[in-house]
Structures are given as C-alpha cells and as structure tokens.
Amino acid sequence: MTYLCINDLNNISSDNIYIRESNDKYQIYYKCENILVNGILFSYKDKIIKNNKYIHLIATENHKYIDEILSKKIKNYNSFIKDDHIIIKINYKINSLLKDNKNEYYLNLSYINKYNNTPILYIVK
C-alpha cells in the first residue's frame, strides 16, 4: 500500500479538499496535482503526551487551518482539536505503534462520522 503524505500543510488549499456524503459518513478527499487522494495524510513530529486512555498531540497552526476548512464545509462539524490538542483514544493497535518510540508519526484524516460530525483520525505506521 502506498500513502501520499502532505509534507507542507501551509500549501493546502480549501479548493482542493472535497467532501463526499454517504449514509453514515462524510468522506474526505484531497486533490494533489490531478491525483484524488482518499483523506488527508500528514506527518506529526512534536511531543506526544500519553495517559491511560488517550494520547494528546499538540496541535499546530496548520492542523488548526485544516480544522477550520472542514468546519466551513460541514454543518455542525465537531473539531478534532480540543484545548490546542489532537486527542486520540488509545487502543491495542495504537499502543503497539507507540512502543516504537519514534519521533515521527503519520495521521490520516479520512472521514467524519455523520451522526455526531466527529472526525476519525488514524495513526499510520
């Protein structure tokens, strides 16, 4: 499997983010040089704060910019940023990824749950 990662979130354009609605979700697509990509995949290189149930990633201005774009495109959108943190619930898979003690992770924002308008964010190894 191949991933197309956006290295510079400063160059993301609102015009290149597309939302496709289905029965239970809003699917996010990003158009990059005539390639339509499923979701927005970006790297994360800052500190990870972990407790028993969640990991907290410090949100950058670029993350906030993407969040702002989505809030304009989806009615009643719930932000993936809370108190300047991206919060991800820990499960078995995420615990195994965090054991690597890497300094860089990739986050994929591919769809939004339609029932509560909450973005689903994955950590990709």
Steps between C-alpha positions, in 0.01 A plus 500: 500500500624849418417821682523854369600718793464876502834624628417869503156571640554870427434426133165328549222672314139495608408463133685165487310343791186316392229349717284213376195415709373145552239356738724490808804715428658787315797370301791744466701522178794717413601587145875528451634563149207326325508206744195454722616362836272335756546707817765745611817331621752718681803445716521582869841562657424667831472363854239238583338513844352166608269407785303181564223563246622761251799647327520874460684652207574872510307659214690733270363797308490277192280244676271783608486623140381159375246488783374844402459394135294198605283710731409720202416204279296288745204630696525441880853369463673390825864594510775240534689760707410544868689752715781523242541119496411227255358227721503136389352216703752228579431146387714190453621606154597851610681362806709278274587797276604712795735230631730575205592833667529667164527876467272520199152363437254537215140598558226425251178698506281306259142536609258660742232308688174644371295431814708722728714681238820384670814449289661157505876535518735202461864462586675330208826317549 
